[in-house]
Amino acid sequence: MVKIRLTRGGAKKRPFYHIIVTDSRSARDGRNIERVGFYNPVANGAEKRVELNVERVKHWVSQGAQLTEKVADLYKQAVKAAPAA
């Protein structure tokens, strides 16, 4: 099964997550199919908190990919912010 989930990067106590499309059997930071965005929970100032390629996520969901809970929340935020931008 294909999942859209977060993979962790960044430094100690400064997390940074890539939003990736991967096989559910792969390790969290293992092999991925495609990177569709990022999430920076500690963004401040002019830094972007979330960037997501909504069209690619829609494509993968139409192909049967499932979103994790956190990615689903981020996706909703990105869809809401897209028309305003």
C-alpha positions as CSV (number, residue, x, y, z in Angstrom):
1,M,0.0,0.0,0.0
2,V,1.2,3.5,-0.8
3,K,1.2,6.1,2.0
4,I,1.9,9.8,2.1
5,R,3.7,10.5,5.3
6,L,6.4,12.6,7.0
7,T,10.1,11.7,7.1
8,R,12.3,13.5,9.7
9,G,15.3,15.6,9.0
10,G,16.9,18.6,10.6
11,A,19.1,19.0,13.6
12,K,18.6,17.9,17.2
13,K,15.8,19.9,18.7
14,R,15.2,21.6,15.3
15,P,12.9,19.1,13.5
16,F,12.2,19.5,9.8
17,Y,10.0,17.0,7.9
18,H,9.7,16.1,4.2
19,I,6.3,15.0,3.0
20,I,6.9,11.9,0.9
21,V,5.0,9.2,-1.0
22,T,6.3,5.8,-0.1
23,D,5.4,2.2,0.3
24,S,4.0,1.5,3.7
25,R,6.5,-1.3,4.3
26,S,9.5,1.1,4.0
27,A,11.1,2.5,7.1
28,R,10.2,6.1,8.1
29,D,13.4,7.5,6.8
30,G,13.9,4.8,4.1
31,R,13.3,4.7,0.4
32,N,10.6,6.9,-1.0
33,I,8.8,7.3,-4.4
34,E,8.4,11.0,-4.5
35,R,8.8,14.1,-2.3
36,V,5.7,16.3,-2.5
37,G,6.5,19.0,0.1
38,F,7.8,19.9,3.5
39,Y,6.7,20.8,7.1
40,N,8.7,23.0,9.4
41,P,7.1,23.0,12.9
42,V,9.6,25.5,14.3
43,A,9.3,28.0,11.5
44,N,9.6,31.6,12.6
45,G,9.7,35.0,10.9
46,A,9.5,34.8,7.1
47,E,10.1,31.0,6.9
48,K,7.4,28.9,5.4
49,R,5.7,26.4,7.8
50,V,4.2,24.2,5.2
51,E,4.7,23.8,1.5
52,L,2.8,21.1,-0.4
53,N,2.3,20.3,-4.0
54,V,-1.5,19.8,-3.8
55,E,-1.9,18.6,-7.4
56,R,0.6,15.7,-6.9
57,V,-1.1,14.8,-3.6
58,K,-4.5,14.7,-5.4
59,H,-2.9,12.5,-8.1
60,W,-1.5,10.0,-5.6
61,V,-4.8,9.9,-3.6
62,S,-6.6,9.1,-6.8
63,Q,-4.2,6.2,-7.4
64,G,-5.1,4.8,-4.0
65,A,-2.5,6.4,-1.7
66,Q,-3.5,7.0,2.0
67,L,-2.6,10.0,4.0
68,T,-1.4,9.8,7.6
69,E,-3.4,11.9,10.2
70,K,-0.8,14.7,10.4
71,V,-0.4,14.9,6.6
72,A,-4.2,15.0,6.2
73,D,-4.3,18.0,8.5
74,L,-1.4,19.7,6.6
75,Y,-3.2,19.0,3.3
76,K,-6.3,20.7,4.6
77,Q,-4.3,23.7,5.6
78,A,-2.6,23.8,2.2
79,V,-5.8,23.6,0.3
80,K,-7.3,26.4,2.4
81,A,-4.3,28.6,1.9
82,A,-3.9,27.9,-1.9
83,P,-6.9,30.1,-3.1
84,A,-5.8,33.0,-0.8
85,A,-2.3,33.0,-2.3
